Amino acid sequence: ARQSELNRLGYHFDGEGFLRNASDLRPQEHELAAAQQLLVAIAAYVHGRMCSDLGYTRVLVPTLAEAVVPEARCPIFLSAGYETKERLLFIVQGSGRGLEPGIWSRTLCMTQGLNTGSMLPQLQMAAKHEFGVVVINTNSRSYVNPDTGEKHPIVGSERPEAHAAYMWERFVAPTSAKHVFIMGYGYGGEVTRTLLASLAKMRTEERAAVGGAGGAAGGAGGGTG
């Protein structure tokens, strides 16, 4: 059922996480050139795996009371019982138009497979070692009404740095975690630096450590979409 939309488009992921076409072959670059529907289907598949296999909950932020309009909210993902774990992992993705939480790179998901392009390996490892996890969403900043064209900001997510600070305040600061690890990729490294500088200035957080995905975290750089 999780692959139904992929199947409709003539694709599926095999047991090793590689995308294959209807002929059971790895698709060529030219097949993926105009693959917007496929990108949406891949994100839906990864989100389905996160929720059904790993027990994550999809949460819309900000709250309805805070939102400018009900539709001006974006999804993040929380692992089950994250707020009670001793160790917490805070994941900051890179920049990319339409890049969804749970995915490092849409292109790599299509060409190199889910073990390279998605966060699933890191989330599985976090579960194995009893980490709570908060997967934030720094690329959703506004909602455009399809009927009127009116653009509404997503409160607290106007910029990647603002989103990370809001997510930290709402989902990390109140937890009982003794150790918080931040994993960033691409521009997520710059977002992480800004967040840590802000926390240091307020002197409210002494439990954060920084890690990286693909050697890109903790430093600035362009993420791949």
Secondary structure, DSSP 4 states (H G I P E B T S, - for coil): -TTHHHHHTTEEE-TTS-EEETTSSPPPGGGGTT-HHHHHHHHHHHHHHHHHTT--EEEEES-TTT-SSTT--EEEEE-TTGGG-SEEEEEE----TTPPTTBS-HHHHHHT-HHHHBSHHHHHHHHHTTEEEEE--TT--EEE-TTT--EEE-TT-SSHHHHHHHHIIIIITTS--SEEEEEE-TTHHHHHHHHHHHHHHHT----EEEEESTT-TTS--PPP-
